[in-house]
């Protein structure tokens, strides 16, 4: 739930605030915690355009993104209100970011090893090849 398209009533901020520990995943953490105390409605259509480029903080600081997600996952799983929630998608995202980081660092073999470490996931494989091709095109 990108914060770019979120409308939040002012009184919500009496119950929940953004966590200053996070630089990259602050809106994600806020949205997850908000979903525990308030009903969230959505409009299933694009409401904004987000420009994705090499200078995005999430691209420039993949290492920080990975650290923050790992820290978040470790701490959130300890909380009672999250005991019945499956966080496999967050773990998969962390793995994809690690693969992306290794491709950017030109560690293609390590990236492939990470892809095939677990059962083959088409999304991970597709992601790897897209990143690989993008990196090769930048070299040319």
C-alpha positions as CSV (number, residue, x, y, z in Angstrom):
1,X,0.0,0.0,0.0
2,X,2.1,2.9,-1.2
3,X,1.7,6.0,0.9
4,X,1.6,8.1,-2.3
5,X,-2.1,7.2,-2.8
6,X,-3.2,6.8,0.8
7,X,-5.8,9.0,2.5
8,X,-5.8,8.8,6.3
9,X,-8.0,10.5,8.8
10,X,-6.1,12.8,11.1
11,X,-7.2,11.1,14.3
12,X,-5.4,7.9,13.2
13,X,-2.1,9.5,14.1
14,X,-3.2,9.6,17.8
15,X,-3.0,5.7,17.7
16,X,-0.1,5.1,15.3
17,X,2.9,7.0,14.1
18,X,5.6,6.4,11.6
19,X,8.6,4.5,13.0
20,X,11.8,6.7,12.8
21,X,14.0,3.6,12.7
22,X,13.1,3.1,9.0
23,X,14.3,5.1,6.1
24,X,13.0,2.9,3.3
25,X,10.2,0.7,4.7
26,X,8.5,3.3,7.0
27,X,5.3,3.5,4.9
28,X,5.1,-0.3,4.7
29,X,5.5,-0.7,8.4
30,X,3.0,2.0,9.1
31,X,0.4,0.4,6.7
32,X,0.8,-3.0,8.3
33,X,0.4,-1.7,11.8
34,X,-2.5,0.5,10.7
35,X,-4.3,-2.5,9.2
36,X,-4.4,-4.1,12.6
37,X,-6.4,-1.3,14.2
38,X,-8.5,0.1,11.3
39,X,-10.4,-1.2,8.4
40,X,-8.7,-0.3,5.1
41,X,-10.7,0.3,2.0
42,X,-9.2,0.6,-1.5
43,X,-9.9,1.6,-5.0
44,X,-8.7,-1.2,-7.4
45,X,-7.3,1.1,-10.1
46,X,-4.1,3.2,-10.5
47,X,-4.3,6.5,-8.7
48,X,-0.8,7.7,-9.2
49,X,2.4,7.2,-11.2
50,X,5.5,6.3,-9.4
51,X,8.7,6.9,-11.4
52,X,11.1,4.0,-10.9
53,X,14.7,4.7,-11.8
54,X,18.3,4.0,-10.7
55,X,18.4,7.0,-8.4
56,X,15.4,5.8,-6.2
57,X,16.5,5.3,-2.7
58,X,15.3,1.7,-2.8
59,X,17.6,1.1,-5.7
60,X,20.6,3.1,-4.4
61,X,20.4,1.5,-1.0
62,X,19.3,-2.1,-1.6
63,X,21.5,-3.1,1.4
64,X,19.6,-0.8,3.7
65,X,16.3,-2.0,2.3
66,X,17.3,-5.6,3.0
67,X,18.5,-4.7,6.6
68,X,15.3,-2.9,7.4
69,X,13.1,-5.7,6.1
70,X,15.1,-8.3,8.0
71,X,15.0,-6.2,11.2
72,X,11.2,-5.6,10.7
73,X,10.5,-9.3,10.1
74,X,12.5,-10.4,13.1
75,X,10.8,-7.9,15.5
76,X,7.3,-8.1,14.1
77,X,7.2,-11.9,14.4
78,X,7.8,-11.6,18.1
79,X,4.6,-9.5,18.6
80,X,1.5,-11.3,19.7
81,X,-0.8,-9.5,17.3
82,X,1.2,-11.0,14.4
83,X,1.4,-14.6,15.5
84,X,-1.1,-15.9,12.9
85,X,0.2,-14.0,10.0
86,X,2.3,-15.7,7.3
87,X,5.3,-13.5,6.2
88,X,6.5,-15.7,3.4
89,X,6.0,-12.9,0.9
90,X,8.3,-10.6,2.9
91,X,10.9,-13.3,3.1
92,X,10.6,-13.8,-0.7
93,X,11.0,-10.0,-1.2
94,X,14.2,-10.1,0.9
95,X,15.5,-12.9,-1.2
96,X,14.7,-11.0,-4.5
97,X,16.5,-7.9,-3.2
98,X,19.6,-10.0,-2.3
99,X,19.5,-11.5,-5.8
100,X,19.1,-8.0,-7.3
101,X,22.0,-6.7,-5.2
102,X,24.3,-9.5,-6.4
103,X,23.4,-8.9,-10.0
104,X,24.2,-5.2,-9.6
105,X,27.5,-6.1,-8.0
106,X,28.1,-8.4,-11.0
107,X,27.9,-11.6,-8.9
108,X,25.7,-13.4,-11.4
109,X,26.7,-16.9,-10.3
110,X,25.9,-16.2,-6.7
111,X,22.6,-14.8,-7.9
112,X,21.8,-18.0,-9.8
113,X,22.8,-20.1,-6.8
114,X,20.4,-18.1,-4.6
115,X,17.6,-18.5,-7.2
116,X,18.0,-22.3,-7.2
117,X,18.7,-22.6,-3.5
118,X,14.9,-23.0,-2.8
119,X,12.2,-24.5,-4.9
120,X,12.1,-22.7,-8.3
121,X,9.9,-19.7,-8.2
122,X,8.9,-18.3,-11.6
123,X,8.8,-14.8,-10.2
124,X,12.4,-15.0,-8.9
125,X,13.6,-16.5,-12.2
126,X,11.8,-13.9,-14.2
127,X,13.2,-11.1,-12.0
128,X,16.7,-12.5,-12.3
129,X,16.6,-12.5,-16.1
130,X,15.0,-9.0,-16.3
131,X,17.7,-7.6,-14.1
132,X,20.5,-9.5,-15.9
133,X,19.3,-8.2,-19.3
134,X,19.0,-4.6,-17.9
135,X,22.5,-4.8,-16.6
136,X,23.9,-6.1,-19.8
137,X,22.1,-3.3,-21.8
138,X,23.7,-0.7,-19.5
139,X,27.2,-2.1,-20.3
140,X,26.6,-1.9,-24.0
